[in-house]
Amino acid sequence: MSVDRKMKATESSLTEPRVVGGWLAVVLVFAILSSILLSFREYVAMVLHAWETLPSHAHGYVVLLVVGYLLWTKRPQLQDVVCRPSWKGLVALTLTGLLAMLGEIASVAAVVQFAIIFMMFCAVWAVVGDKAARATLGPLSFLLFAVPVGHEALPVLMNWTADATVVALRHSGVPVFQEGRNFVIPSGRWSVVEACGGIRYLLTSVFVGAVFAYLTYTRFYKRVLFMAWAFIMPLIANWLRAYVIVIVAHLTNNEWGLGMSHLALGWVIFGVSIFASFAVGVRWRDELLAALPLKVTGRPAMSVFAAGALTAFIPFGWHFLATQVESQELGQAPVLRLESLSTLERERVATSGIRPSFPGARAVHQMTYSYKGEPVDLYIAYYRNQRQGAELISVLNNLEPTKDWSWATSSNLQRADSVLPEVRLEGYFKDGRYAAVYQFYWVNGMTTTGDAMSKLLDIVSRLRGRGDDAAAIVVTAYSTENLDAARMKTEAFTAAHMAGILDDLSRVASSEK
């Protein structure tokens, strides 16, 4: 009888289709994820470079360790999982691959890097199935913190730090005169620089807070509330740090505050704040229930490997299409001929003025013109065949790279001119001299002040086969009276000549392709 049962079991095992599970499933998923990373290896290398060079993102390797640990804790739940390919995962993978392609075309590294992470999750979803994807969603979502973004918010954080410090000083009875990120008190002059922005504390706090909320709470609203506090707390801690340094220096006639280690004081305040947050937050922790092993009926091995091959091909296919679009030759290096300004008198470019830096531009026009007896600086950085490091929108681009001028104000200025309805106004101050800067982007005949909009216009232009010709235009005038007087000079030059300048750029774009 027992022999009969063994024979029947053997016959049943021979007729049942083989499924993919265990270590074979792990190897398959690892191979697919590796293919995604290799397809977009240039953007992965950018992430690693940012971790090693940007102090604000030095926690990148810690993110990988945290993700690995969280996945390891899912072993009891995932150990018996077999592969059950999901068509929904394939659709999601296709859409995220499309997003990566658009990011490559527009040369937006962050979009591509986020898309890579989404593709990795969708690849797991497509091959392993719905239930396993839900189980790994939490750990894999922490990979989003590995993308080096957030440094762009530094100017805003610097403004907030300056404003908060000034408010605290005034409430302490200290008279303050503020001008942008610079302020003067009776004991001396202070300026909020990049190191005072608190971007490192903010990014670290948000990441650590997210891990704590994930491990401590199961209710969604608790996680949201703690994450909100993890965002607010480092801002307050950094403002406190800045205030303590200034007030100590003021009260001791600059004998103590100036000698303080600003960085060390910041981390001490941040460390005390975050551990206090953990101590309070753990009081409302939720009871974490043990997750039961997933019971999934697997698909035949052939269908799993077919889905795996398709999953590996989709990201590569989108990357290949992006490289084909980028490799299109769109003409020779442009020659900027500004015929509309030929009647204006040119002056020697003064080294003491605002000198923008836009690396990688194919052509640059930098000239000081005499307009109504006043010097006006015109800077045009013209781009064609844009690539990483040589693109219109880049963190490397800088209106005032020398740091000799003190920033005073920044705003979007609405204009009645239909040719140029909006410009970005930047105000600077140096040695009793004010500089009013008008800055905007020109993308194949369209103008905008927004970085995101310029990228969108660039994508549309490329997909329509019109190329990626674009330019950054900067107009600067000066005054010894005040910033408003300088702005009026900049406005007068712009109103009189910008229409002609834009026509000149359109001719350059159309004649040389």
Secondary structure, 3 states (H helix, E strand, C coil): CHHHHHHHHHHHHHHCCCECEHHHHHHHHHHHHHHHHHHCHHHHHHHHHHHHHCHHHCCHHHHHHHHHHHHHCCHHHHCCCECCCCHHHHHHHHHHHHHHHHHHHCCCHHHHHHHHHHHHHHHHHHHHCHHHHHHHHHHHHHHHHHCCCCHHHHHHHHHHHHHHHHHHHHHCCCCCEEECCEEEECCEEEECCHHHCCHHHHHHHHHHHHHHHHHHCCCHHHHHHHHHHHHHHHHHHHHHHHHHHHHHHHHCCCCCHHHCCHHHHHHHHHHHHHHHHHHHHHHHCCCCCCCCCCCCCCCEHHHHHHHHHHHHHHHHHHHHHHHHHHCCCCCCCCCCCCHHHCCCEEECCCCCCCCCECCCCCEEEEEEEEECCEEEEEEEEEECCCECCECCCCCCCECCCCCCCEEEEEEEEECCCCCCCEEEEEEEEECCEEEEEEEEEEECCEEECCHHHHHHHHHHHHHCCCCCCEEEEEEEEEECCCHHHHHHHHHHHHHHHHHHHHHHHHHHHHHCC
